[in-house]
């Protein structure tokens, strides 16, 4: 996503605090970040990417930001039609080093759409004061394009 290969219109989310924290700001190492508008987890918050073609995601990297709550657990879902979603992983717990957490996908799948679902965030006692904020990167390859070696 950081490379710009994934266009802004291919990135959506369940919500955003405002247009200043829109889903397309979730790009790893960008100047801004995505922040879901709901701080309470009565509704799952997610970031969704349309890769436009079948894609195998093998790794997810999450970047946290100082002064915000960070994602400490997530799940990943995939779909080919945005109607039927399949789990890619069980809930994965993240361990941060230098502001980033790397998670390898143990059993990668091939799909067009992926949803990064926030399952748990740090500092639940601060949910009235701080939003969750993150930047994200997917690693993998396209599997149904002319160039199957393309790296995301």
C-alpha positions in Angstrom: 0.0 0.0 0.0 2.9 2.4 0.8 4.1 2.1 -2.8 0.9 3.6 -4.2 0.1 0.5 -6.2 -3.1 0.2 -4.3 -5.1 3.4 -5.1 -7.1 5.4 -2.5 -10.4 4.2 -4.0 -9.4 0.6 -3.3 -9.2 1.2 0.5 -12.3 1.5 2.6 -13.3 1.0 6.2 -16.2 0.5 8.6 -15.8 4.1 9.8 -13.3 7.0 10.2 -13.1 9.8 12.7 -13.2 12.4 9.8 -11.9 12.9 6.3 -8.5 13.8 7.9 -8.2 10.2 9.1 -9.8 8.4 6.1 -9.0 4.8 5.3 -6.5 5.6 2.5 -4.3 7.3 5.2 -3.7 3.8 6.6 -0.7 3.4 4.2 2.4 2.3 6.0 4.8 5.2 6.7 2.3 7.8 5.4 2.2 11.3 7.0 -1.3 10.6 8.5 -3.2 7.5 9.7 -6.6 5.8 9.7 -8.6 6.1 12.9 -12.0 4.4 13.2 -14.7 6.7 14.6 -16.1 4.2 17.1 -13.9 3.7 20.1 -16.1 1.1 21.7 -16.1 -2.4 20.3 -19.8 -3.1 20.1 -19.3 -3.0 16.4 -16.2 -4.5 14.7 -14.0 -1.9 13.0 -12.2 -2.9 9.9 -10.0 -1.7 7.1 -10.8 -3.3 3.7 -8.6 -3.5 0.6 -9.8 -4.4 -2.9 -6.7 -5.8 -4.7 -8.8 -5.9 -8.0 -7.5 -9.4 -8.7 -6.8 -12.6 -6.8 -4.0 -11.9 -4.3 -2.2 -14.1 -1.8 -1.4 -12.1 1.4 1.5 -13.7 3.3 2.3 -11.0 5.9 0.7 -8.0 7.6 2.7 -5.2 9.2 0.9 -2.8 11.6 2.4 0.6 12.5 1.3 2.3 15.7 1.4 5.9 16.5 2.5 7.5 19.8 -0.3 9.1 21.8 -3.0 6.8 20.3 -4.3 3.4 21.3 -2.7 0.6 19.2 -4.2 -2.5 17.8 -3.0 -5.5 19.9 -5.2 -8.2 18.3 -6.7 -8.5 14.9 -8.2 -11.0 12.5 -8.1 -11.2 8.7 -10.9 -12.1 6.4 -11.0 -12.7 2.7 -13.6 -12.7 0.0 -13.9 -12.8 -3.8 -17.3 -11.1 -3.9 -17.8 -9.1 -0.7 -20.7 -11.2 0.2 -19.1 -14.4 1.6 -16.1 -13.9 3.9 -13.7 -16.5 5.0 -11.3 -16.3 7.9 -7.6 -16.2 6.9 -6.4 -16.4 10.5 -7.8 -16.8 14.0 -7.3 -13.8 16.2 -3.6 -12.8 16.1 -2.0 -10.9 18.9 0.6 -8.3 17.9 3.9 -7.6 19.5 5.4 -4.2 18.7 9.1 -3.4 18.3 10.1 0.1 17.1 6.5 1.0 16.6 5.7 -1.8 14.2 4.3 -5.3 14.6 4.9 -8.0 11.9 2.6 -11.0 11.6 3.2 -13.9 9.1 0.0 -15.5 7.7 0.4 -19.2 8.4 -2.0 -20.4 5.8 -2.3 -17.8 3.1 -5.4 -17.8 0.9 -6.1 -16.3 -2.5 -8.8 -13.6 -2.7 -9.6 -10.2 -4.2 -10.8 -8.5 -1.0 -9.2 -8.5 2.5 -10.5 -7.1 5.7 -8.2 -6.3 8.6 -10.5 -6.4 11.6 -9.6 -4.8 14.9 -10.3 -7.3 17.7 -8.6 -5.5 20.6 -6.9 -2.3 21.3 -4.5 -1.2 24.0 -5.5 0.9 27.0 -9.2 0.1 27.1 -9.5 2.5 30.0 -8.6 5.4 27.7 -11.3 4.7 25.1 -13.1 7.9 26.0 -9.9 9.9 25.5 -8.0 8.3 22.7 -8.8 6.8 19.3 -7.2 3.8 17.8 -4.8 4.8 15.0 -2.8 2.7 12.6 -1.0 2.4 9.4 -0.9 -1.0 7.6 1.0 -2.9 4.9 0.2 -6.1 3.2 2.9 -8.3 1.7 2.2 -11.0 -0.9 1.7 -11.5 -4.6 -1.0 -11.3 -7.2 -2.0 -14.8 -8.3 -4.4 -14.2 -11.3 -2.7 -11.5 -13.3 -0.4 -11.8 -16.3 2.6 -11.2 -14.0 2.3 -13.6 -11.1 5.5 -12.4 -9.5 4.2 -8.9 -8.8 4.8 -8.0 -5.3 2.3 -5.9 -3.4 
